[in-house]
């Protein structure tokens, strides 16, 4: 699977593990922010907090 991802995304394949981890953190945070904004806009009073933390 990793080989397939690397073939499709050579910019990601060339990253070190530390760089990949940092990118994953950024992607997770961006997704969480976007999801939270969508929930806040479309479901007022929903009470959900989307956690963007990455291990």
C-alpha positions in Angstrom: 0.0 0.0 0.0 2.8 2.4 0.9 4.4 1.7 -2.5 1.1 2.6 -4.3 0.8 5.8 -2.4 4.4 6.7 -3.2 3.9 6.0 -6.9 0.8 8.2 -7.0 2.3 11.0 -4.8 6.1 11.3 -5.4 6.2 14.5 -3.4 5.1 12.5 -0.3 7.3 9.5 -1.2 10.4 11.7 -0.9 9.7 12.9 2.6 11.6 11.7 5.7 9.5 10.0 8.4 9.7 13.2 10.5 8.5 15.4 7.6 5.7 12.9 6.8 4.6 12.9 10.4 4.5 16.7 10.4 2.5 16.8 7.2 0.1 14.3 8.7 -0.4 16.5 11.7 -1.1 19.5 9.4 -3.5 17.5 7.3 -5.4 16.2 10.4 -5.6 19.7 11.8 -6.9 21.2 8.5 -9.5 18.4 8.2 -10.7 19.0 11.8 -11.0 22.7 11.3 -12.9 22.3 8.1 -15.2 19.7 9.6 -15.8 21.8 12.7 -16.6 24.9 10.5 -19.1 22.7 8.5 -20.8 21.4 11.6 -21.0 24.8 13.2 -22.5 26.2 10.0 -24.9 23.4 9.2 -25.9 22.0 12.6 -26.2 24.9 15.1 -26.1 23.7 18.7 -24.6 20.3 17.7 -22.2 20.2 20.7 -19.5 18.3 18.9 -15.9 19.2 19.1 -13.8 17.8 16.3 -10.3 16.8 17.6 -7.5 17.5 15.1 -4.8 15.9 17.1 -2.5 13.4 15.4 -0.6 10.8 17.4 
